[in-house]
Amino acid sequence: MLETVAQAVINGLLIGGIYALVSIGVTLIFGVVKIVNFAQGEFVMIGMYISFFLANQFGIDPLVSLIVSMPVLFVAGVLIQHFLIRRVLGPNDMPQIFLTFALSLLLLNLALMLFSANYRTVHTSYSDEALHFGGLYIPVAKLIAFVVAMLLSAALWVFLHTTDLGKAMRAASQKPEVAQLMGINPNRVFCVALGVALALAGAAGSLLMPFYSAYPFVGQVFVLMAFVAVVLGSLGNVIGALVASLMMGVAESLGIQFVGADSGLIVVFAMLLLTLAFKPTGLGGKAR
Amino acid sequence: MTQALRTRGWLWIAAGTAVLIALPLVVKSSFAIDIFIRILLFAFIGVAWNLMGGYAKQLSLGHAAYFGLGAYTSTILQIDFGISPWIGMVAGGIVAMLASLPIGALCFRLKGPYFTIATIATAQALMLIFLKFRDFAWGAEGTTIPNLGNAPLMMQFEAKAAYYYVALGLLALGLAITYKIEKSWMGYYLVAIGEDEDAAEAIGVNAPKIKRDIYLISSFLTALAGTFYTQYIYFIDPATAFNFNISIEAALVSIVGGIGTLWGPVIGTVLLETTSALLQSWLGSSVGGIQLTVYSLILMAVILWRPTGLMGVATEAYARYVSRTPARA
């Protein structure tokens, strides 16, 4: 029994690392640009397809294709901010919500047209490898994904807290007007925020590829998880999003283990609704 | 002058209604009638969404929850208890209203995009519940509605045109309710909340109560559409009844047509559904995703260039026309 729980917790933590990459992207965009990117999941999907095609055509390992998917999505993020999101920033919610929502629909359905609804998988030498500790079982591909995800999250934290650009981003997120008075160009900062967030989503996609199938709707799973994690972790808070994502992964995995294979999402939604009911400002507890 | 305008407005509506009533008598193609029914149905759902999403700007993407509850309530009453879907339709509406109270209590705690996300989550959670609990709702396989032939009392008709008239009636109901609300105090409260909720509360609008009330009306109407749709396609399962695309289309037709306007959802549906029907007849339904690809491009174009939608374009054109022609009266 204890072993089953421990195994479920480990599985949850490992996948929670991937959720964290997606959630941190969502929360970074929300914190800096003050919009919710409904299309974040679709960029995970694009990252997966990039890795899939590189593996399929050139035999490149999905972990190596990180160095392609991250820059490609960084550039995509900068372009999307500069040409699309910049035009709808303002006091009105409707254009912001439905612009990124339309982007999500567009990318998803383009993928459906171009790649069909088939599941695509990449088989690597380590896809079936696992470490054993006593009765516990740790799949290598998931472990690598988790470790890289944590390293990337740490790198982001260091970037936000030590570099000038990172500090400018935090300043713009905390006091946009003052930041602008200090000579910070908001659009430039927003472009970087979008770029970094999308690069993280792309990384999540590449990291998933050795043990997860790519299909056009795959992003929806991750983005829902990320939205819940971001609410739980207080909107706009990077560490909060990370912790909440790991918790969500564990909650989902315990749900699958003890309630039933198709109940993972029910547990997640229940967590969201309970959070909203009892602590709408999130676990971090800071008022918006 | 205003009196004359109003009379002219009613004349237009009377003429339009006459054309719509005569349409199935002239057009016999069942493909075309099918498209007309889809247009009427989605315009009705759009009108229901628009009451809350358009006027009060509570941008829900979870209206499939009420569509599904309406569909399931009437179907369960019909199959397990032999109760006519006409009664089931109203019962479904009431179930949807009851469900909107706790859902609203949770979701209205959040503002802007997080309200939208919470509504998505509630609709998805309802779908999962209907997938999981097979005892009262047939689980994932769903069920077919027993075909009773021509049984108008059970909302089953031999002639497709009959469904057309039911859908037309629903749309007329939705538009009449919207018209009434638009002209009442409630309409002004809704617009005030939509413009700036804090400011509205500061001048004494009871925003939580108004939002709750409009959510009740909006979910009731959406549930009626659910019952109708199930009776029309003779089939129900969680994936159809709680389909996310219903939530999307409800919002899309309103935004493309003109958010927060009486006729916006109708105009938006005519444009989107016609586009979709044309695409289907050109390309066949083999190309998956083409419909929503085009919808999303239209939506992006509207948001980037004309956030007021087609109604906004029409109003501007009319204003230009009026300012060009000197007043005659």
Interface residues (C-beta under 8 A of the other chain):
Chain A: I35 V36 F38 L84 R87 V88 N92 D93 M94 P95 Q96 I97 F98 L99 F101 A102 L103 L105 L106 L108 N109 L110 A111 L112 M113 S116 A117 P216 L224 F227 V228 V231 L235 G260 D262 S263 L265 I266 F269 A270 L272 L273 L276 A277 P280
Chain B: K57 L59 L61 L106 C107 R109 L110 G112 P113 Y114 T116 I117 A118 I120 A121 T122 Q124 A125 L128 I129 L131 K132 I248 A251 I255 I259 V287 G288 G289 I290 Q291 L292 T293 Y295 S296 L297 L299 M300 I303 L304 P307
